[in-house]
Amino acid sequence: MTTFQQHAAPSEQARAFLARAAHQHFIDGESVPAASGQTLTTIDPSTGEELARLAAGDRADVDRAVRAARRAFNGQWSTWTPYGRQALLTRIGQILDERFEELIQIEAMDMGAPVSRLRGSKPALLKMVSFFAAQAASISGETLMNGIPGDVTTMTLKAPVGVVGGIIPWNGPLNGQFWIIGAVLASGCTAVLKPSEEASLSVLRVAEILCEAGVPAGVVNVVTGRGQDAGHALAAHPDVDRIAFTGSTQTGRSIIEASTANIKKLQLELGGKSADIVCADADLGKAVPGAAMGVFANSGQICFAGTRVLVQRSIVDEFTERLLAFTDTLRIGPSLDDTANLGPVVSQAQLDKVLSYIDVGRADGAELLRGGGRLDGELAGGYFVQPTVFGGVTNDMRIAREEIFGPVLSILPFDDLDEAIAIANDSEYGLGGAVWSQSLSTALRVVHGVHTGTMWVNCYGHIDPLVGFGGTKMSGYGSKGSAAHMDTYLYTKSVYMEL
């Protein structure tokens, strides 16, 4: 493991944005302060120092944003044709392509992901925007047969549900917001976005860029603030028709309870404790780095991270030796360091949580093989955790059952495939999972046997909006991507015409 101390300077464009005295809400096409006048501080996790000040939104700000979104939904935006919305999304994709470096520098400093990782996410973002541009011109109903006497024609139409509330997590807001924005613009809905107070800046910057691209005022609004204030108000608002939420299972329960006020549609991507199964016949040249980065990517702050690495007992020693050697090659540094593979976790609170779980792993009898602490030296001011590997883990240990959301990998040995599938399914979560094997029959047996929303074979973490992904069990419900994603932004209207 190598660490780097330098913290490169952001570009002139990113620097100018970050230098603003305060970053306000974006409502009805304008930057506006919180109704209360209150602000909150966001921290650069690479340094532990103040990065910017945000408007601290509450119920009054959410209500103002929802009213703007409703006016826009009922106004001129409702007359836009599918081709007009498609052209708008295409234009947005072009502008994002041009401004991407500025956006990833803002994101990197705000939530800590290395620019090298964020730079690699550009194709995924542009692909997502292209997907939703195509969907804008693909919305259709059906002409249906019926058994009604007389000359009656029947059909269905698809119509936008209305105002969508989007609650966005801090672990990747730049790309993550477009699962909502893309569908909103393609369907003709409008949105109020509430980004995490830990990472709001890229969402605010994108809102300004959308306005520049021609998105009408009020179609996409952003309210910043704490979850218990602005987030809860958005989930409970009686004039919000749908909520898209990505975050913890605990918060997801609160969203469900709040949504009952007007029976909102929900899409929830919640926690995970995914099993990454490495069989004896796996190609370890692929499986070792694949399994490692299935956990360590984004410093472990990915909902579907494969933090339970199940390794067949006959190869567990070789796999572990090669995994530790790979871990030692990872380079850790500030988010703007182009050479860093891993950055800090997002906050002091998250750092404390991850370190407490490492202590729990030790106390429960797991063998600490690498890492296990906070980085010191010149990186000590930031929220850096050493990539950590535990061996000898059993599935009843807390580090194998609870979501840590940090760079902590647990190796669990298994003897045969039935045992591996049973261990994988012995979890309240069902978000992701993988199997590494050169046998197609083995791979498909695991794919069919593991109860989870997404499975990868001889890879980890690929996501394409054409295919989509989602969770089951306590990991939530509702698809991100595919035609099923668009359907949740629409409702079906049945039409009976007597001629």
C-alpha positions as CSV (number, residue, x, y, z in Angstrom):
1,M,0.0,0.0,0.0
2,T,1.4,3.4,-1.1
3,T,0.2,6.7,0.1
4,F,0.5,10.1,-1.5
5,Q,0.5,13.5,0.3
6,Q,0.1,16.0,-2.5
7,H,-3.3,17.6,-3.0
8,A,-3.5,19.0,-6.6
9,A,-5.3,22.3,-7.2
10,P,-8.7,22.2,-8.9
11,S,-9.3,23.7,-12.3
12,E,-10.3,27.4,-12.6
13,Q,-13.9,26.5,-13.3
14,A,-14.2,24.2,-10.3
15,R,-12.3,26.7,-8.1
16,A,-14.7,29.5,-9.1
17,F,-17.7,27.4,-8.2
18,L,-16.3,26.3,-4.9
19,A,-15.3,29.9,-4.0
20,R,-18.9,31.1,-3.7
21,A,-19.7,32.5,-0.3
22,A,-22.7,30.1,0.0
23,H,-24.3,27.5,-2.2
24,Q,-28.0,28.1,-2.2
25,H,-31.0,26.0,-3.2
26,F,-31.9,25.8,-6.9
27,I,-35.6,26.4,-7.2
28,D,-37.6,27.5,-10.2
29,G,-34.5,28.2,-12.2
30,E,-32.9,30.4,-9.6
31,S,-30.4,30.1,-6.7
32,V,-32.3,31.1,-3.5
33,P,-31.3,31.0,0.2
34,A,-33.0,28.8,2.8
35,A,-36.2,30.4,4.1
36,S,-34.7,30.2,7.6
37,G,-31.4,31.8,6.5
38,Q,-29.5,28.9,8.0
39,T,-26.5,27.2,6.5
40,L,-24.5,24.1,7.1
41,T,-20.8,23.2,6.4
42,T,-19.6,20.6,4.0
43,I,-16.1,19.2,4.5
44,D,-13.3,18.1,2.1
45,P,-12.7,14.5,3.3
46,S,-9.2,14.5,2.0
47,T,-8.2,17.3,4.5
48,G,-10.9,17.5,7.1
49,E,-11.2,21.2,6.3
50,E,-14.3,23.3,5.4
51,L,-15.0,23.2,1.7
52,A,-18.2,25.1,1.3
53,R,-21.4,26.3,3.0
54,L,-24.8,25.0,1.9
55,A,-28.3,26.3,2.5
56,A,-29.9,24.3,5.3
57,G,-33.3,23.5,3.9
58,D,-36.4,22.5,5.8
59,R,-40.1,22.0,5.2
60,A,-40.6,25.6,3.9
61,D,-37.9,25.2,1.3
62,V,-39.2,21.8,0.2
63,D,-42.7,23.2,-0.1
64,R,-41.5,26.1,-2.3
65,A,-39.6,23.6,-4.6
66,V,-42.6,21.3,-4.9
67,R,-44.9,24.1,-5.8
68,A,-42.4,25.2,-8.5
69,A,-42.2,21.6,-9.8
70,R,-46.0,21.3,-9.9
71,R,-46.4,24.6,-11.8
72,A,-43.8,23.4,-14.3
73,F,-45.5,20.1,-14.7
74,N,-48.9,21.7,-15.4
75,G,-47.4,24.4,-17.5
76,Q,-45.6,24.7,-20.9
77,W,-43.4,21.7,-20.1
78,S,-46.5,19.5,-20.5
79,T,-46.7,20.5,-24.2
80,W,-43.2,19.3,-25.1
81,T,-43.2,16.5,-27.6
82,P,-41.2,13.3,-27.1
83,Y,-38.8,14.5,-29.8
84,G,-38.3,17.8,-28.0
85,R,-37.5,16.0,-24.7
86,Q,-35.2,13.6,-26.6
87,A,-33.3,16.6,-28.2
88,L,-33.0,18.2,-24.8
89,L,-31.4,15.1,-23.3
90,T,-29.0,14.8,-26.2
91,R,-27.9,18.4,-25.7
92,I,-27.4,17.8,-22.0
93,G,-25.2,14.8,-22.8
94,Q,-23.0,17.0,-25.1
95,I,-22.6,19.6,-22.4
96,L,-21.8,17.0,-19.7
97,D,-19.1,15.7,-22.0
98,E,-17.6,19.1,-22.3
99,R,-17.9,20.0,-18.6
100,F,-17.1,16.6,-17.2
101,E,-13.6,17.5,-15.8
102,E,-15.0,20.4,-13.9
103,L,-17.8,18.3,-12.4
104,I,-15.6,15.4,-11.3
105,Q,-13.2,17.8,-9.5
106,I,-16.1,19.3,-7.6
107,E,-17.4,15.8,-6.8
108,A,-13.9,14.5,-5.8
109,M,-13.3,17.3,-3.3
110,D,-16.9,17.1,-1.9
111,M,-17.1,13.3,-1.3
112,G,-13.5,12.0,-1.6
113,A,-13.6,9.7,-4.6
114,P,-10.3,9.9,-6.6
115,V,-10.5,11.8,-9.8
116,S,-9.0,8.8,-11.6
117,R,-12.0,6.7,-10.6
118,L,-14.5,9.4,-11.4
119,R,-12.9,10.0,-14.8
120,G,-13.5,6.4,-15.6
121,S,-17.2,6.9,-15.0
122,K,-17.7,9.3,-17.9
123,P,-18.8,6.6,-20.4
124,A,-21.3,5.3,-18.0
125,L,-22.8,8.8,-17.4
126,L,-23.0,9.6,-21.1
127,K,-24.5,6.1,-21.8
128,M,-27.2,6.8,-19.2
129,V,-28.2,10.1,-20.7
130,S,-28.3,8.5,-24.2
131,F,-30.5,5.7,-22.8
132,F,-33.0,8.1,-21.4
133,A,-32.9,10.1,-24.6
134,A,-33.9,7.0,-26.5
135,Q,-36.6,6.2,-23.9
136,A,-38.2,9.6,-24.5
137,A,-39.3,8.6,-28.0
138,S,-40.2,5.0,-27.0
139,I,-43.1,5.6,-24.6
140,S,-46.3,4.0,-25.9
141,G,-49.6,2.5,-25.0
142,E,-51.6,-0.3,-26.7
143,T,-54.8,-0.8,-28.6
144,L,-56.6,-3.7,-27.0
145,M,-59.3,-6.1,-27.9
146,N,-62.4,-6.1,-25.6
147,G,-65.5,-8.0,-25.0
148,I,-67.9,-5.0,-24.7
149,P,-71.1,-5.2,-26.9
150,G,-71.3,-2.6,-29.6
151,D,-68.7,-0.5,-31.4
152,V,-66.3,0.2,-28.5
153,T,-62.6,0.8,-29.1
154,T,-60.2,0.3,-26.1
155,M,-56.6,1.4,-25.6
156,T,-54.1,2.3,-22.9
157,L,-52.0,5.5,-22.7
158,K,-48.9,6.2,-20.7
159,A,-48.7,9.5,-18.8
160,P,-46.1,11.0,-16.5
161,V,-46.9,10.5,-12.8
162,G,-46.2,14.1,-11.9
163,V,-43.7,15.5,-9.3
164,V,-40.9,13.2,-8.4
165,G,-38.8,13.5,-5.2
166,G,-35.3,12.2,-5.5
167,I,-33.2,11.6,-2.4
168,I,-29.6,11.1,-3.5
169,P,-26.8,9.5,-1.5
170,W,-23.3,10.8,-1.0
171,N,-21.4,7.9,-2.5
172,G,-21.7,9.0,-6.2
173,P,-24.1,11.9,-6.7
174,L,-22.8,13.1,-10.0
175,N,-23.8,9.9,-11.9
176,G,-26.4,8.8,-9.4
177,Q,-28.7,11.8,-9.9
178,F,-29.2,11.0,-13.6
179,W,-31.1,7.8,-12.8
180,I,-33.7,10.3,-11.7
181,I,-33.1,13.3,-13.9
182,G,-32.9,11.2,-17.0
183,A,-36.2,9.5,-16.4
184,V,-37.9,12.8,-15.3
185,L,-36.9,14.5,-18.6
186,A,-37.7,11.5,-20.8
187,S,-41.1,11.0,-19.2
188,G,-42.3,14.6,-18.8
189,C,-42.3,14.6,-15.0
190,T,-40.7,17.2,-12.9
191,A,-38.4,16.8,-9.9
192,V,-37.3,18.0,-6.5
193,L,-33.9,16.6,-5.6
194,K,-32.5,16.4,-2.1
195,P,-28.8,15.5,-2.2
196,S,-27.0,14.3,0.9
197,E,-25.6,17.1,3.1
198,E,-22.3,15.3,2.8
199,A,-22.1,15.7,-1.0
200,S,-24.4,18.3,-2.6
201,L,-22.1,20.4,-4.7
202,S,-22.1,18.4,-8.0
203,V,-25.9,18.1,-7.9
204,L,-26.2,21.9,-7.5
205,R,-23.7,22.5,-10.3
206,V,-25.6,20.1,-12.6
207,A,-28.8,21.9,-11.9
208,E,-27.3,25.1,-13.2
209,I,-25.9,23.3,-16.3
210,L,-29.4,21.8,-17.0
211,C,-30.8,25.3,-16.9
212,E,-28.1,26.5,-19.4
213,A,-29.0,23.5,-21.6
214,G,-32.6,24.6,-21.9
215,V,-34.4,22.7,-19.1
216,P,-37.4,25.0,-18.2
217,A,-37.5,26.6,-14.8
218,G,-39.1,24.4,-12.2
219,V,-38.6,21.1,-14.0
220,V,-35.5,20.2,-11.9
221,N,-35.2,21.8,-8.5
222,V,-32.6,21.1,-5.7
223,V,-33.1,21.6,-2.0
224,T,-30.0,21.0,0.2
225,G,-30.1,20.2,3.9
226,R,-30.1,17.5,6.5
227,G,-32.1,14.3,5.9
228,Q,-34.2,14.7,9.1
229,D,-35.3,18.1,7.9
230,A,-35.4,18.5,4.1
231,G,-35.4,14.7,3.3
232,H,-38.2,13.8,5.6
233,A,-40.3,16.8,4.4
234,L,-39.8,15.7,0.8
235,A,-40.8,12.1,1.5
236,A,-43.9,13.2,3.4
237,H,-45.0,16.0,1.1
238,P,-48.6,15.4,-0.1
239,D,-48.0,16.9,-3.5
240,V,-45.1,14.6,-4.4
241,D,-46.2,11.7,-6.5
242,R,-43.2,9.5,-6.5
243,I,-40.0,9.0,-4.4
244,A,-36.7,7.6,-5.7
245,F,-34.3,6.9,-2.8
246,T,-30.9,5.3,-2.5
247,G,-29.4,4.9,0.9
248,S,-29.5,2.8,4.1
249,T,-32.3,0.3,4.9
250,Q,-33.0,2.1,8.1
251,T,-33.7,5.4,6.3
252,G,-35.6,3.5,3.7
253,R,-38.1,2.3,6.3
254,S,-38.6,6.0,7.3
255,I,-39.2,6.9,3.6
256,I,-41.8,4.1,3.4
257,E,-43.6,5.4,6.5
258,A,-43.5,9.0,5.3
259,S,-44.8,8.1,1.8
260,T,-48.1,6.7,3.2
261,A,-49.5,10.3,3.5
262,N,-50.6,10.2,-0.2
263,I,-49.6,6.6,-1.2
264,K,-46.5,7.6,-3.2
265,K,-44.9,5.3,-5.7
266,L,-41.5,4.3,-4.4
267,Q,-38.2,3.0,-5.8
268,L,-35.8,2.0,-3.1
269,E,-32.1,0.9,-3.4
270,L,-31.1,0.1,0.1
271,G,-28.3,-1.6,1.9
272,G,-26.3,-4.7,0.9
273,K,-24.0,-7.4,2.1
274,S,-23.2,-9.1,-1.1
275,A,-21.5,-12.4,-1.5
276,D,-18.6,-12.8,-4.0
277,I,-18.1,-16.5,-4.5
278,V,-14.7,-17.7,-5.7
279,C,-14.7,-21.4,-6.8
280,A,-11.7,-23.7,-6.9
281,D,-11.6,-23.5,-10.7
282,A,-11.6,-19.7,-10.9
283,D,-9.1,-17.8,-12.9
284,L,-7.4,-16.1,-10.0
285,G,-5.6,-13.7,-12.3
286,K,-9.1,-12.1,-12.8
287,A,-10.8,-13.2,-9.5
288,V,-8.3,-11.7,-7.1
289,P,-8.3,-8.1,-8.4
290,G,-12.0,-8.4,-9.3
291,A,-13.0,-9.4,-5.8
292,A,-10.6,-6.9,-4.2
293,M,-12.0,-3.9,-6.1
294,G,-15.5,-5.3,-5.6
295,V,-14.9,-4.1,-2.1
296,F,-12.2,-1.4,-2.2
297,A,-13.6,0.6,-5.1
298,N,-14.8,4.0,-3.8
299,S,-13.3,3.1,-0.5
300,G,-16.0,0.5,0.0
301,Q,-18.8,3.0,-0.3
302,I,-20.9,1.2,-2.8
303,C,-24.3,-0.4,-1.9
304,F,-23.6,-3.6,-3.8
305,A,-20.0,-4.0,-2.7
306,G,-19.0,-7.7,-2.5
307,T,-17.8,-7.5,1.1
308,R,-18.3,-11.2,1.9
309,V,-15.7,-13.0,-0.3
310,L,-16.6,-16.7,-0.1
311,V,-13.5,-18.8,-1.2
312,Q,-13.5,-22.5,-1.8
313,R,-11.4,-24.1,1.0
314,S,-9.0,-25.9,-1.4
315,I,-7.7,-22.5,-2.7
316,V,-8.3,-20.2,0.2
317,D,-4.6,-20.0,1.1
318,E,-3.5,-19.2,-2.4
319,F,-6.3,-16.8,-2.9
320,T,-5.5,-15.0,0.4
321,E,-1.8,-14.7,-0.4
322,R,-2.5,-13.2,-3.8
323,L,-5.2,-10.9,-2.4
324,L,-2.9,-9.5,0.2
325,A,-0.2,-8.9,-2.4
326,F,-2.7,-7.1,-4.6
327,T,-3.9,-5.0,-1.6
328,D,-0.3,-3.9,-1.0
329,T,-0.2,-2.4,-4.5
330,L,-3.1,0.0,-3.9
331,R,-2.3,3.6,-3.8
332,I,-4.1,5.9,-1.4
333,G,-4.2,9.6,-1.6
334,P,-6.2,12.9,-1.7
335,S,-9.1,12.9,-4.1
336,L,-7.4,15.2,-6.7
337,D,-4.3,13.0,-6.8
338,D,-4.4,11.5,-10.3
339,T,-2.3,8.5,-9.2
340,A,-4.5,7.4,-6.2
341,N,-6.7,4.3,-6.5
342,L,-8.4,4.9,-3.2
343,G,-9.4,8.1,-1.5
344,P,-10.9,8.9,2.0
345,V,-14.3,7.9,3.3
346,V,-16.8,10.7,3.2
347,S,-16.8,12.0,6.8
348,Q,-15.6,11.8,10.3
349,A,-18.8,9.9,11.2
350,Q,-18.2,7.3,8.5
351,L,-14.5,7.0,9.5
352,D,-15.6,6.3,13.1
353,K,-18.2,3.8,12.0
354,V,-15.7,1.8,9.8
355,L,-13.0,1.8,12.5
356,S,-15.6,0.6,15.1
357,Y,-16.5,-2.4,12.8
358,I,-12.8,-3.2,12.5
359,D,-12.6,-3.4,16.3
360,V,-15.8,-5.6,16.3
361,G,-14.1,-8.0,13.8
362,R,-11.1,-8.3,16.0
363,A,-13.2,-8.9,19.1
364,D,-15.4,-11.5,17.4
365,G,-12.3,-13.5,16.6
366,A,-11.7,-12.7,12.9
367,E,-8.0,-12.6,11.9
368,L,-6.8,-9.2,10.8
369,L,-4.6,-9.8,7.8
370,R,-4.1,-6.3,6.4
371,G,-4.9,-2.7,7.4
372,G,-7.2,-2.1,10.3
373,G,-6.5,1.5,11.0
374,R,-6.6,5.2,10.0
375,L,-3.7,6.5,7.9
376,D,-1.3,8.8,9.7
377,G,1.4,11.1,8.4
378,E,0.5,14.0,6.2
379,L,-2.8,12.3,5.4
380,A,-3.8,12.2,9.0
381,G,-6.1,15.2,8.7
382,G,-8.3,13.4,6.1
383,Y,-10.7,10.5,6.7
384,F,-8.4,7.8,5.3
385,V,-8.9,4.1,6.2
386,Q,-6.3,1.5,5.3
387,P,-7.8,-1.2,3.0
388,T,-8.5,-3.9,5.5
389,V,-8.7,-7.7,5.0
390,F,-10.1,-10.2,7.6
391,G,-9.5,-13.9,7.3
392,G,-11.2,-16.8,9.2
393,V,-14.6,-15.0,9.1
394,T,-17.8,-16.9,9.8
395,N,-21.2,-15.8,8.6
396,D,-22.5,-15.2,12.1
397,M,-19.9,-12.5,12.8
398,R,-21.2,-8.9,12.7
399,I,-18.6,-7.9,10.0
400,A,-20.3,-10.6,7.8
401,R,-23.8,-9.6,8.5
402,E,-23.9,-5.8,8.8
403,E,-23.2,-3.2,6.2
404,I,-19.9,-1.4,7.0
405,F,-19.7,0.9,3.9
406,G,-15.9,1.1,4.1
407,P,-12.9,-0.7,2.7
408,V,-13.2,-3.9,4.8
409,L,-13.1,-7.3,3.1
410,S,-14.0,-10.5,4.8
411,I,-12.8,-13.9,3.6
412,L,-15.2,-16.8,4.4
413,P,-14.1,-20.3,3.4
414,F,-16.6,-22.9,2.0
415,D,-16.4,-26.6,1.0
416,D,-18.9,-27.1,-1.7
417,L,-21.3,-25.2,-3.9
418,D,-24.4,-25.9,-1.8
419,E,-22.7,-24.5,1.3
420,A,-21.6,-21.4,-0.7
421,I,-25.1,-20.7,-1.9
422,A,-26.5,-21.3,1.6
423,I,-24.0,-18.8,3.1
424,A,-24.7,-16.2,0.4
425,N,-28.5,-16.5,1.1
426,D,-28.0,-16.3,4.9
427,S,-28.4,-12.5,4.9
428,E,-31.3,-10.1,5.2
429,Y,-29.9,-8.3,2.1
430,G,-30.2,-9.2,-1.6
431,L,-28.6,-6.5,-3.7
432,G,-25.6,-7.9,-5.6
433,G,-23.4,-10.9,-5.8
434,A,-20.9,-12.7,-8.0
435,V,-19.4,-16.1,-8.9
436,W,-15.9,-16.8,-10.3
437,S,-15.7,-20.1,-12.2
438,Q,-14.6,-21.4,-15.5
439,S,-17.5,-23.9,-15.5
440,L,-20.7,-22.5,-17.1
441,S,-22.8,-25.1,-15.2
442,T,-21.3,-24.0,-11.9
443,A,-21.8,-20.4,-12.7
444,L,-25.4,-20.8,-13.7
445,R,-26.1,-23.0,-10.7
446,V,-24.9,-20.1,-8.4
447,V,-26.8,-17.5,-10.5
448,H,-30.0,-19.4,-10.1
449,G,-29.4,-20.3,-6.4
450,V,-28.5,-17.0,-4.9
451,H,-31.4,-14.8,-3.9
452,T,-30.3,-11.4,-5.0
453,G,-31.2,-8.6,-7.4
454,T,-28.0,-8.6,-9.5
455,M,-25.4,-11.3,-10.2
456,W,-22.1,-11.0,-12.0
457,V,-20.1,-13.9,-13.5
458,N,-16.3,-13.6,-13.7
459,C,-16.6,-9.8,-13.2
460,Y,-18.0,-7.4,-10.6
461,G,-19.9,-4.2,-10.7
462,H,-20.9,-3.8,-14.4
463,I,-24.0,-1.7,-14.8
464,D,-25.8,-0.8,-18.0
465,P,-29.1,1.1,-18.1
466,L,-30.3,-1.1,-21.0
467,V,-30.2,-4.1,-18.5
468,G,-30.8,-2.3,-15.2
469,F,-30.3,-3.5,-11.7
470,G,-32.2,-3.6,-8.4
471,G,-32.6,-5.4,-5.1
472,T,-34.7,-7.8,-3.2
473,K,-35.3,-8.6,0.5
474,M,-34.1,-5.8,2.7
475,S,-32.2,-4.2,-0.2
476,G,-35.3,-2.6,-1.6
477,Y,-37.4,-2.8,-4.7
478,G,-37.8,-1.2,-8.0
479,S,-35.5,-1.2,-11.0
480,K,-32.8,1.2,-12.0
481,G,-32.5,1.0,-15.8
482,S,-34.4,-1.0,-18.4
483,A,-38.0,-0.3,-19.5
484,A,-39.1,-1.2,-16.0
485,H,-37.4,1.9,-14.7
486,M,-39.3,4.2,-17.1
487,D,-42.6,2.6,-16.2
488,T,-42.3,3.8,-12.6
489,Y,-42.3,7.4,-13.9
490,L,-45.5,6.8,-15.8
491,Y,-49.0,5.6,-15.0
492,T,-51.3,3.7,-17.3
493,K,-54.6,5.3,-18.4
494,S,-57.3,3.0,-19.8
495,V,-59.5,4.5,-22.5
496,Y,-62.9,3.3,-23.7
497,M,-64.4,5.0,-26.8
498,E,-67.9,4.2,-28.0
499,L,-68.1,5.3,-31.6
